[in-house]
Amino acid sequence: MKPHFKQIVIVIFSIFVSCSADQSDSENNTVPPATTPPTTEVPTTPISKSINYLALGDSYTIGQSVCETCRYPEQLKTKLQTIYPETAFSLKVIARTGWTTSDLITTINSQNPDSNYDLVTLLIGVNNQYQHADFSVYEKEFPQLLNKAITLAKGDNKNVIVLSIPDYAYTPFTKNYTSENRMKISTELDHYNSFAESYCITKQVAFISITDITRQGLNNPSLVASDGLHPSETAYKIFVEKMLPKVKMALQD
């Protein structure tokens, strides 16, 4: 090969290699196309066109010292109606201020409601503690009530939601109590709630703790009703917000 021809070949080869390297670097440094982050909002799944809701409890369910539409079952019904505008919601409340587990059992047996509810909520026990009933009564009767709630919810445990007992030690009602007495109330209610939650786990029933919300009552007076004892409309609204994910799951199941 002639020297000048050989030089031309070397130059052409060098240019080719250089271009290939530049193209490879360009490909390796190419910024990947932007991707849209996945949405965290789960689309609402259609539910039945008619939902029957039964709320069981005591003063916390009937909404002592707040308006009828302010109590948590009514607020929950209104919220669900907003989310599912094509569904008709009916609400039945079996609750009264001062009721213990025994009172609730007696009234349910007396009224004998149909077992056709798509959602049943249960909040009971504060009056057992307040009236100094032996804890063994709650140990016996809470399971009875939960099993009855499941029966009333068409026998489906997924349609039942249990709420923890609020802590009235953090309200103005106990302002004249000693710190020891207030601590005793909280400790006893923790015992009630721990038992209820454990039993709910065995029955695969959703247990929603709202006690921590009520324990802000002294620092946040807006969470306490005008009577200085029961939760306010605002507190019940927070209850509903905390319940809503589990309630939607129950209705969409």
N, C-alpha and C positions, 0 to 999 in steps of 0.2 A: 504494500500500500504506500502511495506517495505521501511524503511528509505533510504537504499542505492539505491533502484530502483527509488524512488522519486527524488533523487539527479541527477540521470542520465537523467531523463526526463526533469528536469529544465535546465540542461546544454545544452541538444540538442535543446530545445526550444529557449534558449538564443542565440545560434549560428545561428539558423534559422532567428530570428528577426534581428540580426546584419547584416547578409548577405542581407536580403531584404532591409534594410535601406541603405546599401552601394550601392546596385544596383539602388535604387531609386535616391540617390544623384548623382550617375554616369549618369543616364538618364537625370536628371534635368540640369546637368552641361555640357551636350554634346554641343559642338560648332556647330551651324547650318552650313550646307554646303554652301560654297561660291557661290554667284549668280553673273552672268555677268550683269553689269549695262546696262540699255537700251541705245541703240545708239541714239544720237541726230540728226543723219543725216537721213533725210527722203528719201526713195528710189525715184528715178525719175520715174514719171508716164509717160507712153507712150503718145505722142501727135500725131497730124495729120502729115502725110508724107509731107505736103506742107503748109507753113505758109506765108501769105502775111502781111507785116508790113508797116504801113504808119506813117511817122513822120511829124507833123505839127508845125510850129513855126517861128522863126526869126533867128538872127545871132547865138544864142545859139544852135539852132538845125542844121543850115547849117555848123556850125563849123568855124566861122570867125577866121582867123590867125592860124589855125591848118590844118594838112593834111586831105584829104577826109576820109581816114580810121581812123583818130584820133577823129572825132566828135562822140558824144555819140550814135547816131542811128547806125552808122557803128560798133562801139565797141560792142553795144548790140547784133547786128546781129551776129558778130563773136563769141561772148561768147555763144550765144544760139546754134550756129552751133557746137561748141565744146561739149556742154551738150547733144545735140540731133543730133548726127552725121548721123542718118538715115533720117533726115528731111531736106527738101530743103527750104531755107529762101529767100524771095525776099523783097527788100526794096525800097519804093518810098518816097522821101522827097519833101515836099512843104514848103519851107522856104526861106527867104532872109534877109540879113542884113538891118536893119532899118524898117522892117515891123511892123506896128501896128495891132491891132485886125481888123481894117477896111481893111487894105491891105490883110490880110490873108483871110478874108471872100470873098473879091472880086476875089482873085485868085482861091480859091476853087470853087466858082461859075463858073468861067471862064473855069477851067479845067474839072469840073464836073466828078471827079473820081468815079469809080464803088463802090458800097457799099458791097464789098466782102473781107474786111480786117479782119484778125484774131487778129490783134493788132494795136491800134492807140495810139500814144503818142502826147501830146499837151503841149507846153511851149510857152507862149505868154504874152505880157503886158509891158515889160520893155520900149519899145519905146513910148507907151502911156504916161508913166511917164516921160521919158526923153524929149519928145516933148511937155510936159506940156498940154496934152489933158485933157479936163475936165473928172473927174473920172466917171461921169455918162455915158460916152461912153463905158468904160470898163464894167460898171454894166449892160449895155444893150447887148454888143457884146460878152463878154465872155460866157454867157449862150447860145447865138446863136451858138458859135463855139463848145462848149461842146456837145450840142444837135446834131450838125452836125457830130461831131466825133463819137458819139454813132450810128448814122445812117450809117456812113461809116464802122463801126465795126459790120456790119451785124445786127444792131439794138440791140446789146448786150452791156449793160453798163459795164459788167465785163471785156470786152476786151479793155477798154480804161484806160490809165494811164495819169494823169496830173502831171507835174512837177512844183514846185514853181519857181518864178522868182529869178535869182541870184542877189546879191547885189554888184553893181559896185562901191559903195562908198568905198569898201575895196580893191581897186586896185590902182596902181600908176597913173592911168588916173586922179584921183581926188587929186593928191598930192598938187596942188595949191589951192584947195578949202578950204574954212574956215571950222572949225569943225562944225559950225552951219549948213552949207550947206550939209556936209556929213551926219550929223544926220537927216536932212530933207529928203534926199534921202532914207535912211534906213527906216524912219518912213512911208514915202509914199509907199515904196515897201511892207512893212509889211501890210499896209492897202489893197493893191492889193491882196497879198497872202491870207490874212484872208478872203477876199470876195470869192476868188476862192475856197479855201478849204471848206468854208461853203456851197457854191453851189454844190460842188462835193459830199458833205455829203448828200444833199437832193436828188441827182441823184444816190446815191450809187456807185460812181466812186472813184477809188483809187487815192489819192492825196499824192505825194511823195515830202517832203520838202528837197531841196538840198541847200537852202539859207545859212544855217549854214556852209556848206562846203566852199562856196565862201567868207564868212566873215573871213576866215583864210588867205585870199590872201596877206595881208600886212605882216603877220608873216611868211608865207610860200610862197615865190615867185614862187616856182615850180607849184603852182596851177593857175598861171596867164600866158596867152599866151605871145608871143613876142611883141604884140602890147600894152601890159600894161593895157589891158581893159577886154578882154574876157577870159573865162576859158581855161586852157591848156589841153593837152592830158591826163595828170595825173588827173586833176580835173574831166574830163569827165569819166575816168575810175572809180573814186569813185562814180560818179553819177550812173553808171551802176551797181556797186556792191549794192548800196542802192535800186535800182529799181528791181533787179533780183528776189527777193522772190515774189513780187507782179506780175511780168511778168510771172513767171513760173506758178503761181496759175491761171492766166488768160488763159494761153495756155493749161493747164491740165484740165480745167473745162469742 
